[in-house]
Amino acid sequence: MLILKHIPIRSFNENIAYINKDCSIYKVDNIKTLTRVEIHGGKKPVFAFLQVVENSKIIRPDELGLNSEAFEQIELSEGSKITLTLTPSAQSLQAVKRKIAGNILSSKDYCLIADDIANNRYSNMDIASFLVAMGSFVTPSEVLDLTQALRGDKNLDWGGEEIVCDYHCMDDIPANKVDLIITALVSAYGLPMPKLVLPSLNSTIGVLDAMKVLANVEVDARSLKKQVLERRGAVASLENIDICAADKIICGVERQNGLSTLERAVASMLANKLAAGITHLLVDIPVGIRSKIKTSQEAMRLRKLIEYVGDMLGLNVDVAITDGSEPIGSGIGAALEARDVMNVLKNKEEAPDDLREKSLFMAGRILEFDPKLRGGQGYLVAKELLKSGKAFDCFQMIVKTQGKKEPAQLGHLTRDIVADKSGSIVRINTALINRIAILAGAGQYAGAGIDIFRKSGESVTAGDILYRIYSCNQNDFAFVSSIIESGKTGFEIE
């Protein structure tokens, strides 16, 4: 037996076990690659990947070290006696190999894959292989089977609620934080909307980043259910809710390598919504030359796939195809986006019109899930809820219930980007604008980002401010300034 030791290292959801090269119990001379092991001694076996340590100060020959992820799972204290055995590769990897070869997998195959991933039998490299396999081709029936497998058997129950709503956007459009405004409007109307969100896959500033500026987002399942049933809404992290374990692990790998496909994204999104107990879902498909979905033909294909899987699994789905050609709102960055959201909810004159209108349009579509409302009435009801201040009051209650935070300060390092000539703004490169915001520190610092003052179609005079960069770190500020000085501003003027 070996003595358990905690090695305080996090490895992005991958269980790692560390053993000394001179271990007296297990022979490690022949270990050449990452080896799968099964660790016994806790309530249930823990699977991990073995690494050999040469320094006895880190791991003694009579110890087995576990990184933080594995140590938390084994639920034993340091010094406990444990044993380990070598274990073969996960059986479902054979199915992944068949998928790479171009075969269609069965529902059973996808269930085995999801189960092995959820139980940490896959390394991050194995998961990446699965994502590559999914990128070759996937049939609609496979997307359905994968959705069911990822959903799992742990689901939130909302009791007698006949309609539980949510909204999901299929792309990370910069500044597009309509989710928060929609949650306020729908909750103010009285329909329950548990907005559970994972961190953004594309390293942009996600909904959670903006909400974190305003309130605590680490809400457990019990508190979430109580809040939604009483306040009718919540905006919280999905990480703290015990559903879709395999999908969370896959998403973590996708954030590292960017291998997500639209089919995988559909399965992930619908699995999470179903497991969260959502009965009625509005899906937003933004289309634009710089967006994930570039043509209306692609959008229609995606729409049909979402509707097919949703219908087969009993989810009431409405799909809206929208303009994703440029940012929605003014601020890109957590504090700036939270400011825009609050300005809309407070009916301030400086609130971005495009953010307000898209929020009202989307909220109106969701409100019309209520059979009491006729087609077209949803927008008018949403508009009145916003104008009357009921949506703001409801959002304030959500923030207070989750734990209100002090306002974040904008970065102290600023730079104004001005028009280099007079003319009309014909195009905004959303991908470049988003990259500039990230290089300025958005996503790392709440106060970093970009404040956009001009939009496409507007006339400008040379010297007019197009946008302002905020940064909190001198190195970030210097680097993003070098990008700007190379002539890459993201605005095309003619």
WOJOTA-V423182 format. One record per residue. N is the residue number from 1. SS is DSSP state (helix for helix, strand for strand, loop for the rest). PSI is psi in degrees with one decimal (999 if undefined). NEAR is the number of other C-alpha atoms within 12 Angstrom. Layout:
n-><N,N>
ss-><SS,SS>
psi-><PSI,PSI>
near-><NEAR,NEAR>
This chain:
n-><1,2,3,4,5,6,7,8,9,10,11,12,13,14,15,16,17,18,19,20,21,22,23,24,25,26,27,28,29,30,31,32,33,34,35,36,37,38,39,40,41,42,43,44,45,46,47,48,49,50,51,52,53,54,55,56,57,58,59,60,61,62,63,64,65,66,67,68,69,70,71,72,73,74,75,76,77,78,79,80,81,82,83,84,85,86,87,88,89,90,91,92,93,94,95,96,97,98,99,100,101,102,103,104,105,106,107,108,109,110,111,112,113,114,115,116,117,118,119,120,121,122,123,124,125,126,127,128,129,130,131,132,133,134,135,136,137,138,139,140,141,142,143,144,145,146,147,148,149,150,151,152,153,154,155,156,157,158,159,160,161,162,163,164,165,166,167,168,169,170,171,172,173,174,175,176,177,178,179,180,181,182,183,184,185,186,187,188,189,190,191,192,193,194,195,196,197,198,199,200,201,202,203,204,205,206,207,208,209,210,211,212,213,214,215,216,217,218,219,220,221,222,223,224,225,226,227,228,229,230,231,232,233,234,235,236,237,238,239,240,241,242,243,244,245,246,247,248,249,250,251,252,253,254,255,256,257,258,259,260,261,262,263,264,265,266,267,268,269,270,271,272,273,274,275,276,277,278,279,280,281,282,283,284,285,286,287,288,289,290,291,292,293,294,295,296,297,298,299,300,301,302,303,304,305,306,307,308,309,310,311,312,313,314,315,316,317,318,319,320,321,322,323,324,325,326,327,328,329,330,331,332,333,334,335,336,337,338,339,340,341,342,343,344,345,346,347,348,349,350,351,352,353,354,355,356,357,358,359,360,361,362,363,364,365,366,367,368,369,370,371,372,373,374,375,376,377,378,379,380,381,382,383,384,385,386,387,388,389,390,391,392,393,394,395,396,397,398,399,400,401,402,403,404,405,406,407,408,409,410,411,412,413,414,415,416,417,418,419,420,421,422,423,424,425,426,427,428,429,430,431,432,433,434,435,436,437,438,439,440,441,442,443,444,445,446,447,448,449,450,451,452,453,454,455,456,457,458,459,460,461,462,463,464,465,466,467,468,469,470,471,472,473,474,475,476,477,478,479,480,481,482,483,484,485,486,487,488,489,490,491,492,493,494>
ss-><loop,strand,strand,strand,strand,strand,loop,loop,loop,loop,loop,loop,loop,loop,loop,strand,strand,strand,strand,strand,loop,loop,loop,loop,loop,loop,loop,loop,loop,loop,loop,loop,loop,loop,strand,strand,strand,strand,strand,strand,loop,loop,loop,loop,loop,strand,strand,strand,strand,strand,strand,strand,strand,loop,loop,loop,loop,loop,loop,loop,loop,loop,strand,strand,strand,strand,loop,helix,helix,helix,helix,helix,helix,helix,loop,loop,loop,loop,loop,loop,strand,strand,strand,strand,strand,strand,loop,loop,loop,loop,loop,loop,helix,helix,helix,helix,helix,helix,helix,helix,loop,loop,loop,loop,loop,loop,helix,helix,helix,helix,helix,helix,helix,helix,helix,helix,helix,helix,loop,loop,loop,loop,loop,helix,helix,helix,helix,helix,helix,helix,helix,helix,helix,helix,loop,loop,loop,loop,loop,helix,helix,helix,helix,helix,helix,helix,helix,helix,helix,helix,helix,loop,loop,loop,loop,loop,loop,loop,loop,loop,loop,loop,loop,strand,strand,strand,strand,strand,strand,loop,loop,loop,loop,loop,loop,loop,loop,helix,helix,helix,helix,helix,helix,helix,helix,helix,helix,helix,helix,loop,loop,strand,strand,strand,strand,strand,strand,loop,loop,loop,loop,loop,loop,loop,loop,loop,helix,helix,helix,helix,helix,helix,helix,helix,strand,loop,loop,loop,loop,loop,helix,helix,helix,helix,helix,helix,helix,helix,helix,helix,helix,loop,strand,strand,strand,strand,strand,helix,helix,helix,loop,loop,loop,loop,helix,helix,helix,helix,helix,helix,helix,helix,helix,helix,helix,helix,helix,loop,loop,loop,loop,helix,helix,helix,helix,helix,helix,helix,helix,helix,helix,helix,helix,helix,helix,loop,loop,loop,loop,strand,strand,strand,strand,strand,strand,strand,strand,loop,loop,loop,loop,loop,strand,loop,loop,helix,helix,helix,helix,helix,helix,helix,helix,helix,helix,helix,helix,helix,helix,helix,helix,helix,loop,loop,loop,strand,strand,strand,strand,strand,strand,strand,strand,loop,loop,loop,loop,loop,loop,loop,strand,strand,loop,helix,helix,helix,helix,helix,helix,helix,helix,helix,helix,helix,helix,loop,loop,loop,loop,loop,loop,loop,helix,helix,helix,helix,helix,helix,helix,helix,helix,helix,helix,helix,helix,helix,helix,loop,loop,loop,loop,loop,loop,loop,loop,loop,helix,helix,helix,helix,helix,helix,helix,helix,helix,helix,helix,helix,loop,helix,helix,helix,helix,helix,helix,helix,helix,helix,helix,helix,helix,helix,loop,strand,loop,loop,loop,loop,loop,loop,loop,loop,strand,strand,strand,strand,strand,strand,loop,loop,loop,loop,strand,strand,strand,strand,strand,strand,loop,helix,helix,helix,helix,helix,helix,helix,helix,helix,helix,loop,loop,loop,loop,loop,loop,loop,loop,loop,strand,strand,strand,strand,loop,loop,loop,loop,loop,loop,strand,strand,loop,loop,loop,loop,strand,strand,strand,strand,strand,strand,strand,loop,loop,helix,helix,helix,helix,helix,helix,helix,helix,helix,helix,helix,helix,loop,loop,loop,loop,loop,strand,strand,strand,loop>
psi-><154.4,161.0,128.7,134.1,138.4,123.6,108.3,69.6,133.8,136.4,38.3,58.2,19.2,125.9,125.1,132.2,138.3,130.8,144.9,144.8,-22.9,25.9,128.7,-14.5,-40.5,130.1,125.0,5.8,-32.3,3.3,117.2,-24.5,173.8,121.8,135.4,134.8,157.5,123.0,128.6,151.7,-26.7,-166.0,-32.6,156.7,146.0,128.6,140.4,171.8,127.9,136.5,143.1,130.6,133.0,-16.1,116.2,-15.2,-23.0,-51.8,122.5,162.1,-20.9,12.6,157.2,120.3,142.6,135.4,174.4,-41.8,-48.4,-37.7,-38.2,-32.3,-33.5,-20.9,46.3,156.8,158.5,142.6,-10.2,153.4,130.6,163.1,161.9,151.4,146.6,142.0,144.4,169.4,152.5,133.3,-32.9,-12.1,-23.4,-36.6,-37.8,-41.1,-39.3,-35.9,-40.2,-34.1,-5.9,13.7,159.2,127.2,156.3,170.4,-39.0,-40.8,-47.3,-34.0,-40.8,-41.2,-48.2,-40.7,-43.7,-38.9,-44.6,-29.4,17.4,31.1,-8.3,136.0,168.2,-31.8,-39.4,-42.8,-40.0,-38.5,-40.9,-41.7,-38.4,-42.9,-39.4,-21.2,-12.7,-68.0,147.0,130.6,157.7,-37.5,-31.6,-38.1,-40.1,-47.9,-40.9,-40.2,-46.5,-40.0,-42.8,-31.2,-40.5,-166.1,6.3,114.9,146.3,140.0,126.1,24.9,-128.7,9.5,119.7,-30.0,119.2,116.4,159.0,164.5,140.4,133.9,132.2,4.0,155.9,79.2,127.5,136.5,3.3,70.4,46.9,-22.4,-45.0,-40.8,-41.6,-43.2,-42.5,-43.7,-46.3,-41.4,-39.0,-31.7,-31.4,-3.0,135.5,135.8,91.5,99.6,96.6,128.1,139.1,157.0,149.5,141.5,-21.8,21.7,16.5,-175.5,110.9,178.7,-40.4,-39.0,-44.2,-41.2,-32.9,-26.5,-31.3,-36.1,166.2,136.6,-1.5,86.0,131.1,170.0,-40.9,-46.3,-37.8,-48.8,-43.4,-43.5,-45.0,-40.7,-30.1,-45.1,-11.4,4.0,157.3,153.0,104.8,166.0,133.1,-19.0,-30.9,-0.9,129.0,68.8,156.9,51.8,-43.4,-41.1,-37.2,-40.3,-42.5,-42.9,-36.5,-38.8,-38.7,-37.4,-28.2,-39.7,-6.5,31.6,10.5,138.7,165.3,-38.7,-44.0,-39.1,-39.5,-46.8,-43.2,-49.5,-49.1,-35.3,-45.1,-39.7,-43.0,-42.9,-28.7,0.2,16.9,133.9,-27.9,123.6,132.8,123.8,129.3,122.6,97.2,137.3,131.8,157.3,-27.3,6.0,172.1,-39.5,114.6,-21.9,161.0,-29.4,-43.5,-40.8,-40.6,-38.7,-42.8,-40.2,-45.6,-37.5,-46.3,-44.6,-39.4,-51.4,-42.5,-44.9,-42.5,-26.7,9.6,22.3,129.4,109.4,133.7,132.8,127.9,127.8,121.5,173.8,118.8,27.6,-20.6,169.1,146.9,109.0,-173.7,-41.5,140.2,113.9,146.5,-52.9,-40.1,-39.3,-39.2,-38.4,-46.2,-43.4,-47.7,-34.7,-39.1,-47.7,-29.0,2.5,36.0,148.3,-32.7,1.0,138.8,125.7,-39.8,-36.8,-41.7,-49.6,-40.4,-39.0,-44.2,-41.6,-48.4,-42.6,-38.4,-40.8,-39.2,-42.8,-29.5,-1.2,-25.9,118.0,-13.1,-22.2,136.4,163.0,128.4,-21.3,-25.9,-44.2,-44.2,-39.2,-44.1,-41.6,-40.2,-38.4,-36.5,-48.1,-37.1,-15.1,-0.9,-36.9,-41.5,-44.7,-41.0,-41.9,-37.9,-38.5,-37.6,-46.8,-45.4,-41.4,-41.5,-20.2,97.4,143.8,158.0,144.6,139.4,143.0,140.0,152.8,143.2,-13.7,118.1,154.5,130.1,131.8,121.1,159.6,132.2,-7.9,165.9,151.2,-155.9,140.1,113.4,-23.3,143.9,124.2,96.0,-37.4,-43.1,-41.9,-42.6,-40.9,-40.7,-42.1,-42.6,-41.9,-27.6,-11.8,-1.1,137.2,-28.3,-40.7,130.6,-33.0,0.6,154.4,-155.0,137.1,112.8,129.3,-17.2,149.4,169.3,142.1,-15.6,147.4,142.0,156.3,145.5,128.2,-12.9,143.3,123.4,-46.7,164.1,132.3,134.1,132.3,151.4,-6.2,131.8,-39.3,-43.0,-42.9,-41.1,-40.6,-44.9,-30.6,-36.1,-33.8,-44.9,-42.3,-17.1,-1.3,3.5,96.5,-19.7,-4.8,131.7,121.1,132.2,999>
near-><21,30,30,35,33,31,27,19,21,18,24,24,37,36,41,42,43,44,44,32,28,21,26,17,21,25,17,24,17,11,20,11,12,26,30,30,35,32,38,28,25,24,13,16,25,38,40,45,40,35,27,33,26,18,15,19,14,22,28,25,29,28,36,45,46,46,32,26,29,42,38,24,28,33,23,25,19,23,19,23,22,32,28,34,25,23,20,18,23,30,22,28,31,22,30,34,25,20,29,23,19,18,20,27,34,25,21,18,28,36,29,30,40,41,30,32,42,32,30,37,38,40,35,30,23,32,39,29,30,37,35,27,30,35,24,24,23,29,24,28,25,30,39,36,36,43,40,42,37,44,36,33,24,22,24,31,25,29,16,11,21,19,29,41,48,50,45,44,37,39,43,38,43,49,44,48,47,46,50,55,54,52,52,48,52,52,43,38,40,29,36,45,50,52,44,44,38,36,28,31,29,30,31,38,45,40,47,36,39,50,48,37,34,36,32,25,37,26,32,24,28,17,25,35,31,23,31,41,26,23,34,36,44,53,50,43,34,35,27,21,30,26,34,40,33,39,46,37,37,42,39,32,32,31,24,22,21,22,28,35,29,31,36,39,35,41,44,43,43,50,39,45,45,42,35,39,37,38,37,38,42,40,38,40,39,37,30,29,20,27,31,29,31,23,22,22,15,22,30,22,22,35,33,24,32,42,30,28,33,36,21,21,28,20,31,31,35,32,31,33,31,30,28,36,31,39,43,38,38,39,44,54,55,45,45,46,49,44,37,39,47,39,26,40,43,28,26,19,13,20,26,36,23,27,39,39,26,34,40,38,34,45,51,37,38,49,46,30,32,27,15,12,19,17,17,21,23,29,30,25,33,41,35,24,34,39,21,19,25,27,40,34,25,37,41,34,28,42,32,22,29,30,24,20,20,15,20,27,22,33,31,20,26,27,26,22,32,29,30,23,19,19,21,24,28,20,28,33,29,35,31,29,43,40,31,40,47,36,37,44,39,43,38,26,32,40,40,43,50,50,43,39,29,35,32,27,17,22,23,26,19,18,15,24,25,36,31,37,44,42,41,31,25,19,15,28,30,23,21,39,28,18,22,28,15,11,17,23,36,35,37,30,28,19>
